[in-house]
Amino acid sequence: MLNPISCRLLAIDEGRQRLSLVDTATDTFHWTLDLSPYPLARDLQRLDEERVLVGYDRGFFELDIASGRVLTACARWTDVTAVRRLADGRTLVTGWNLDGMGGVNVLTLDRDGHPAAGARRAGDYVRLMRPTSDDTYLLCTNDHILETAPDLTELRRFAAPGFEHAWKAERLADGSTLVSAGYGAFMVACDRAGNVLHRFGDAAELPAEVDPFFYASFDRLANGHLLVANWQGHGPDNGHKGRQLLEFDAGRRLVGTWSAPQRISSLQGILVV
């Protein structure tokens, strides 16, 4: 039996270009921010108890979690796909052709937001990037994941059959890597060599009403459960399709779902707060 999901999270509705603070237990939307000034927001990172970093097509902005108020914004580029703030205050900006010379770029800004370094490699597609504790980068490059050095030199690549627009790869504390497969609509955990340890969330394993379409961002709850955004397509009228948020337990069995079809069209980015 599936349970309702109970959490407080930031939710990017790509279909309607909105960002909301939601309590799924009560279906309460505490606030909703129109993202039209910040198009194609994809990335979310908790900075502290009060602030979150949001990456969007032209750069990034910092947001007050309680109120939804934009505190600061940086708009310098086009085709930014991921932004991460490091512990030392530097900011990594990932995207395509950010330096005007083509390819996939990761730019480093110093604590004051000034350019400090840049790296480029051949390629025309990248989505979310995550640094690892090994001082490497995990880049989602469509049908495979690249692990690179900070200069974007390839160290290894890994994939699973069905990756298409793979969205996010994150290195876990045990050394494994968790990946959302995009249009493949499944999740995988891989070992350090890229071998698939566990695959879960496939349509054949789930009730028909879940309707997996595109697994985008994911986040973990304090109890070890995993939340996955089940994006359902571009545009404002997808809320009735499938279930928008999925919860998998520690054994990676589906135990809960949630949707807000009247308020959200296509859930893409999530961050538990």
C-alpha positions in Angstrom: 0.0 0.0 0.0 1.3 3.4 -1.0 1.4 6.2 1.6 1.0 9.9 1.1 4.4 11.7 1.2 5.0 14.0 4.2 7.8 16.5 3.8 8.5 20.2 3.2 10.3 21.0 0.0 11.1 23.5 -2.6 9.6 22.5 -5.9 10.4 23.8 -9.4 7.4 23.4 -11.8 9.1 23.6 -15.2 5.8 23.4 -17.1 4.5 26.6 -15.5 7.9 28.2 -14.7 7.2 28.5 -10.9 9.1 27.8 -7.7 7.1 27.0 -4.6 7.6 26.1 -1.0 5.3 23.1 -0.4 4.2 21.0 2.6 3.1 17.8 1.0 1.4 16.5 4.1 -1.2 19.2 4.0 -0.9 20.3 0.3 0.0 23.8 1.6 1.8 26.1 -0.8 3.5 28.6 1.5 4.6 30.8 -1.4 5.1 30.6 -5.1 7.6 32.6 -7.2 7.1 33.4 -10.8 10.3 32.3 -12.6 9.8 34.2 -15.8 12.6 36.6 -14.8 14.8 33.5 -14.1 14.1 31.2 -17.0 14.9 27.5 -17.0 15.7 27.2 -13.3 17.0 23.7 -12.8 19.3 23.5 -9.8 18.7 23.9 -6.1 21.2 23.9 -3.2 20.7 24.6 0.4 23.2 27.2 1.6 22.2 27.5 5.3 19.0 27.4 7.4 17.7 30.5 5.7 19.0 30.6 2.1 18.9 28.4 -1.0 20.9 28.8 -4.3 18.9 28.5 -7.5 20.7 28.0 -10.8 18.9 29.1 -14.0 19.7 29.7 -17.7 21.5 33.1 -17.2 23.2 32.4 -13.9 21.9 32.0 -10.3 20.2 33.7 -7.5 19.9 33.4 -3.7 16.5 33.0 -2.2 15.1 33.4 1.3 13.4 30.1 2.1 10.8 31.4 4.5 9.5 34.1 2.3 10.5 33.2 -1.3 12.2 36.6 -1.6 15.1 36.9 -4.1 18.1 38.2 -2.1 20.8 38.5 -4.8 21.0 37.6 -8.5 23.7 37.0 -11.1 22.8 37.1 -14.8 25.9 36.9 -17.0 25.5 33.9 -19.4 23.1 31.8 -21.5 22.7 28.0 -21.3 23.7 27.6 -17.6 22.5 24.2 -16.4 24.0 23.8 -12.9 25.4 25.9 -10.1 27.1 24.8 -6.9 28.5 26.8 -4.0 31.5 25.2 -2.4 32.4 25.2 1.3 35.1 27.9 0.7 32.6 30.3 -0.9 33.6 29.7 -4.5 30.8 29.1 -7.0 30.9 26.5 -9.9 28.8 27.4 -12.9 28.2 24.7 -15.5 26.7 25.0 -18.9 27.3 25.1 -22.7 29.3 27.8 -24.4 29.6 29.9 -21.3 33.0 31.3 -22.4 31.9 31.9 -26.0 34.2 29.3 -27.4 31.8 26.3 -27.6 31.7 23.1 -25.7 30.8 22.2 -22.1 32.2 24.7 -19.5 32.6 24.7 -15.8 33.5 28.2 -14.6 34.8 29.0 -11.1 33.9 32.3 -9.4 35.7 33.5 -6.3 33.9 34.4 -3.1 33.1 37.9 -4.5 31.7 36.5 -7.7 34.7 37.3 -9.9 35.9 34.8 -12.5 38.8 32.8 -11.1 39.1 29.8 -13.5 37.5 28.1 -16.4 37.5 24.7 -18.0 36.1 23.5 -21.3 35.7 20.2 -23.1 34.0 19.1 -26.3 30.3 18.5 -26.1 26.9 20.0 -26.8 24.8 18.7 -23.9 25.1 18.8 -20.1 22.6 18.9 -17.3 23.3 18.9 -13.5 26.9 18.7 -12.3 28.0 17.6 -8.9 31.5 17.9 -7.4 32.6 14.9 -5.3 34.6 14.5 -2.1 37.4 13.1 -4.4 37.8 16.6 -6.1 36.2 15.3 -9.3 33.1 16.4 -11.2 30.1 14.3 -12.2 28.6 15.6 -15.4 25.3 14.3 -16.9 26.0 14.2 -20.7 22.8 12.7 -22.1 23.4 9.0 -22.5 26.3 8.6 -20.1 27.8 10.2 -17.0 31.3 11.6 -17.2 33.5 11.8 -14.1 36.3 14.4 -14.7 39.1 16.2 -13.0 38.5 19.9 -12.4 40.1 20.7 -15.7 37.4 18.5 -17.3 39.8 15.8 -18.3 37.9 12.5 -18.5 38.6 10.0 -15.7 35.8 7.5 -16.4 32.4 7.3 -17.9 29.5 5.1 -17.1 25.9 4.4 -18.3 23.0 2.1 -18.2 20.9 1.0 -21.1 18.1 3.5 -21.4 19.9 6.7 -20.3 18.4 9.5 -22.3 19.0 13.1 -21.1 20.2 11.6 -17.8 19.6 14.4 -15.3 21.5 14.2 -12.1 24.4 12.1 -10.7 25.4 12.3 -7.1 28.2 10.5 -5.2 27.0 9.0 -2.0 29.0 8.5 1.3 29.5 4.8 0.6 31.3 5.6 -2.7 28.4 4.6 -5.0 26.8 7.0 -7.5 23.0 7.6 -7.8 21.7 8.6 -11.2 18.3 9.7 -12.5 18.0 8.4 -16.1 15.8 11.2 -17.6 13.5 9.8 -20.3 14.7 6.3 -19.3 12.4 6.9 -16.3 14.4 4.7 -13.9 17.1 5.2 -11.2 20.4 3.4 -10.8 23.1 3.1 -8.2 26.6 2.4 -9.6 29.8 1.4 -8.0 33.0 3.5 -8.3 33.9 1.7 -11.6 30.5 2.6 -13.0 29.0 -0.9 -12.8 25.2 -0.9 -12.0 24.6 -2.2 -8.5 20.8 -1.6 -8.4 18.2 -0.4 -10.8 14.8 0.6 -9.6 11.7 2.7 -10.4 11.0 1.2 -13.8 7.4 1.3 -15.0 7.0 -2.5 -14.8 7.7 -2.3 -11.0 5.1 0.4 -10.3 1.4 0.9 -10.3 0.1 2.1 -13.7 -1.2 5.4 -12.2 2.4 6.4 -11.4 3.2 6.7 -15.1 7.0 7.2 -15.1 7.9 9.5 -17.9 11.2 11.4 -17.0 13.0 11.1 -13.8 14.6 14.5 -13.1 16.0 15.7 -9.7 16.0 13.6 -6.5 16.7 14.2 -2.8 17.0 12.2 0.3 14.9 12.3 3.5 16.5 11.9 7.0 15.2 8.3 7.2 17.2 7.3 4.1 14.2 7.3 1.8 14.6 8.8 -1.7 12.3 11.4 -3.3 12.3 11.5 -7.1 10.6 14.1 -9.4 8.6 12.5 -12.2 8.5 15.2 -14.8 5.7 14.8 -17.3 6.5 17.2 -20.2 6.8 20.9 -21.2 3.8 23.2 -20.9 1.2 24.1 -18.3 -1.3 21.3 -18.6 0.5 18.1 -17.5 -0.7 18.0 -13.9 -3.2 15.2 -14.5 -0.5 12.9 -15.9 1.0 10.3 -13.5 2.2 11.0 -10.0 4.6 14.0 -9.7 6.6 13.0 -6.6 7.7 9.4 -5.8 9.2 8.1 -2.5 11.4 5.0 -2.4 12.4 3.4 0.9 15.9 2.2 1.8 15.4 -1.0 -0.2 14.3 1.2 -3.1 10.7 0.0 -3.1 8.1 2.6 -3.9 6.3 3.4 -0.7 4.6 6.8 -1.4 3.5 9.3 -4.0 2.2 12.8 -4.1 0.8 15.2 -6.7 -0.8 18.6 -6.8 -2.4 18.6 -10.3 -4.2 21.9 -9.9 -1.0 23.7 -8.8 1.9 22.0 -10.5 2.2 20.9 -14.2 5.6 19.3 -14.5 7.7 18.8 -11.4 11.4 19.0 -12.2 13.6 20.3 -9.4 13.1 19.3 -5.7 15.0 20.1 -2.5 13.9 19.0 0.9 14.0 21.8 3.4 
